[in-house]
Amino acid sequence: MKQICVFGSSSENIDRTYLEVAEQLGSFLAQKSCGVIFGAGKYGVMGAVAPGA
């Protein structure tokens, strides 16, 4: 399994559009059997990738 590290804003003041795209990215990576490594918990762009994955 490949691992992808996502580094992006962990701010809560991010336009919803960016968060939606980040979640879509997580879903795409999961479909391609890629693990996701991030460090922001549930906040910002990094946090939005996790539910998608």
MARFI-193360 format. One record per residue: x, y, z of N, C-alpha, C, CB in turn; residue number from 1. Coordinates in Angstrom, 1 decimal. Glycine has a CB too. Layout:
<atoms>
<<X; Y; Z>; <X; Y; Z>; <X; Y; Z>; <X; Y; Z>; NUM>,
...
</atoms>
This chain:
<atoms>
<<0.8; -1.2; 0.0>; <0.0; 0.0; 0.0>; <0.9; 1.2; 0.0>; <-1.0; 0.0; 1.2>; 1>,
<<0.6; 2.2; -0.8>; <1.3; 3.4; -0.9>; <0.7; 4.4; 0.2>; <1.1; 4.1; -2.3>; 2>,
<<1.6; 5.2; 0.7>; <1.2; 6.2; 1.7>; <1.3; 7.6; 1.1>; <2.0; 6.0; 3.0>; 3>,
<<0.4; 8.5; 1.3>; <0.4; 9.9; 0.9>; <0.3; 10.8; 2.1>; <-0.7; 10.2; -0.2>; 4>,
<<1.3; 11.7; 2.2>; <1.2; 12.7; 3.3>; <0.5; 13.9; 2.8>; <2.7; 13.0; 3.8>; 5>,
<<-0.5; 14.4; 3.5>; <-1.2; 15.6; 3.2>; <-0.8; 16.7; 4.1>; <-2.7; 15.4; 3.2>; 6>,
<<-0.3; 17.8; 3.6>; <0.0; 19.0; 4.4>; <-0.8; 20.2; 3.9>; <1.6; 19.2; 4.3>; 7>,
<<-1.6; 20.7; 4.7>; <-2.4; 21.9; 4.3>; <-2.8; 22.6; 5.6>; <-3.6; 21.4; 3.5>; 8>,
<<-3.6; 23.6; 5.4>; <-4.0; 24.4; 6.5>; <-4.8; 23.6; 7.6>; <-4.9; 25.6; 6.0>; 9>,
<<-4.6; 23.9; 8.8>; <-5.4; 23.3; 9.9>; <-6.3; 24.3; 10.5>; <-4.5; 22.6; 11.0>; 10>,
<<-6.5; 25.4; 9.9>; <-7.4; 26.5; 10.4>; <-8.8; 26.1; 10.2>; <-7.1; 27.8; 9.6>; 11>,
<<-9.7; 26.7; 11.1>; <-11.1; 26.5; 11.0>; <-11.7; 27.5; 10.1>; <-11.7; 26.5; 12.4>; 12>,
<<-10.9; 28.5; 9.6>; <-11.4; 29.6; 8.8>; <-11.1; 29.3; 7.3>; <-10.9; 30.9; 9.2>; 13>,
<<-11.5; 28.2; 6.8>; <-11.3; 27.8; 5.4>; <-12.6; 27.8; 4.7>; <-10.6; 26.4; 5.4>; 14>,
<<-12.6; 28.3; 3.5>; <-13.8; 28.3; 2.7>; <-14.3; 26.9; 2.5>; <-13.6; 29.0; 1.3>; 15>,
<<-15.6; 26.6; 2.6>; <-16.1; 25.3; 2.5>; <-15.8; 24.6; 1.2>; <-17.7; 25.3; 2.6>; 16>,
<<-15.6; 25.3; 0.1>; <-15.2; 24.7; -1.2>; <-13.9; 24.0; -1.1>; <-15.1; 25.8; -2.2>; 17>,
<<-12.9; 24.5; -0.4>; <-11.6; 23.8; -0.2>; <-11.8; 22.6; 0.6>; <-10.6; 24.8; 0.4>; 18>,
<<-12.6; 22.6; 1.6>; <-12.8; 21.5; 2.5>; <-13.5; 20.3; 1.7>; <-13.6; 21.8; 3.7>; 19>,
<<-14.4; 20.7; 0.9>; <-15.1; 19.7; 0.1>; <-14.2; 19.0; -0.9>; <-16.3; 20.3; -0.7>; 20>,
<<-13.3; 19.8; -1.5>; <-12.3; 19.2; -2.5>; <-11.3; 18.3; -1.7>; <-11.6; 20.4; -3.2>; 21>,
<<-10.9; 18.8; -0.5>; <-10.0; 17.9; 0.2>; <-10.6; 16.6; 0.6>; <-9.6; 18.7; 1.5>; 22>,
<<-11.9; 16.6; 0.9>; <-12.6; 15.3; 1.2>; <-12.7; 14.5; 0.0>; <-14.0; 15.6; 1.8>; 23>,
<<-12.9; 15.1; -1.2>; <-12.9; 14.3; -2.4>; <-11.6; 13.7; -2.7>; <-13.4; 15.2; -3.6>; 24>,
<<-10.5; 14.5; -2.4>; <-9.1; 13.9; -2.6>; <-8.9; 12.7; -1.7>; <-8.1; 15.0; -2.2>; 25>,
<<-9.4; 12.8; -0.4>; <-9.3; 11.6; 0.4>; <-10.0; 10.4; -0.1>; <-9.8; 11.9; 1.8>; 26>,
<<-11.2; 10.6; -0.7>; <-11.9; 9.5; -1.3>; <-11.2; 8.9; -2.5>; <-13.3; 10.0; -1.7>; 27>,
<<-10.7; 9.8; -3.3>; <-9.9; 9.4; -4.5>; <-8.7; 8.5; -4.1>; <-9.5; 10.6; -5.3>; 28>,
<<-8.0; 9.0; -3.1>; <-6.8; 8.3; -2.6>; <-7.2; 6.9; -2.1>; <-6.0; 9.1; -1.6>; 29>,
<<-8.3; 6.8; -1.3>; <-8.7; 5.5; -0.8>; <-9.1; 4.6; -1.9>; <-9.9; 5.8; 0.2>; 30>,
<<-9.8; 5.1; -3.0>; <-10.1; 4.3; -4.1>; <-8.9; 3.7; -4.8>; <-11.0; 5.1; -5.1>; 31>,
<<-7.8; 4.4; -4.7>; <-6.6; 4.0; -5.4>; <-5.7; 3.2; -4.4>; <-5.8; 5.2; -5.9>; 32>,
<<-6.3; 2.8; -3.2>; <-5.6; 2.0; -2.2>; <-4.4; 2.7; -1.6>; <-5.1; 0.7; -2.8>; 33>,
<<-4.5; 4.0; -1.5>; <-3.4; 4.8; -0.8>; <-3.8; 5.2; 0.6>; <-3.1; 6.1; -1.7>; 34>,
<<-2.9; 5.0; 1.5>; <-3.1; 5.4; 2.9>; <-2.8; 6.9; 3.0>; <-2.2; 4.6; 3.9>; 35>,
<<-3.5; 7.6; 3.9>; <-3.3; 9.0; 4.1>; <-2.7; 9.3; 5.5>; <-4.7; 9.7; 4.0>; 36>,
<<-1.6; 10.1; 5.5>; <-1.0; 10.5; 6.7>; <-1.2; 12.0; 6.8>; <0.6; 10.1; 6.7>; 37>,
<<-1.7; 12.5; 7.9>; <-1.9; 13.9; 8.1>; <-1.7; 14.2; 9.6>; <-3.3; 14.3; 7.6>; 38>,
<<-1.7; 15.4; 10.0>; <-1.4; 15.7; 11.4>; <-2.3; 16.8; 12.0>; <-0.1; 16.1; 11.6>; 39>,
<<-3.5; 17.0; 11.5>; <-4.3; 18.1; 12.0>; <-5.5; 17.7; 12.8>; <-4.7; 19.0; 10.9>; 40>,
<<-5.7; 16.5; 13.1>; <-6.9; 16.1; 13.7>; <-8.1; 16.3; 12.8>; <-7.1; 16.8; 15.0>; 41>,
<<-9.1; 17.0; 13.3>; <-10.3; 17.1; 12.5>; <-10.4; 18.5; 11.9>; <-11.5; 16.9; 13.4>; 42>,
<<-9.4; 19.3; 11.9>; <-9.5; 20.7; 11.5>; <-8.9; 21.0; 10.1>; <-8.9; 21.6; 12.5>; 43>,
<<-9.4; 22.0; 9.4>; <-8.9; 22.5; 8.2>; <-8.8; 21.5; 7.1>; <-7.5; 22.9; 8.4>; 44>,
<<-8.0; 21.8; 6.1>; <-7.8; 21.0; 4.9>; <-7.3; 19.6; 5.2>; <-6.9; 21.6; 3.9>; 45>,
<<-6.3; 19.5; 6.1>; <-5.8; 18.1; 6.4>; <-6.9; 17.3; 7.1>; <-4.6; 18.2; 7.3>; 46>,
<<-7.6; 17.9; 8.0>; <-8.7; 17.2; 8.7>; <-9.8; 16.8; 7.7>; <-9.3; 18.0; 9.8>; 47>,
<<-10.1; 17.5; 6.7>; <-11.1; 17.2; 5.7>; <-10.8; 16.0; 4.8>; <-11.4; 18.4; 4.9>; 48>,
<<-9.5; 15.8; 4.7>; <-9.1; 14.6; 3.8>; <-9.4; 13.3; 4.5>; <-7.5; 14.7; 3.6>; 49>,
<<-9.3; 13.3; 5.8>; <-9.5; 12.0; 6.6>; <-10.9; 11.3; 6.4>; <-9.3; 12.3; 8.0>; 50>,
<<-12.0; 12.1; 6.5>; <-13.3; 11.4; 6.3>; <-13.5; 10.8; 4.9>; <-14.4; 12.3; 6.6>; 51>,
<<-12.9; 11.5; 3.9>; <-13.0; 11.0; 2.6>; <-12.2; 9.7; 2.4>; <-12.4; 12.0; 1.6>; 52>,
<<-11.1; 9.6; 3.1>; <-10.3; 8.4; 3.0>; <-10.9; 7.3; 3.8>; <-8.8; 8.7; 3.5>; 53>,
</atoms>
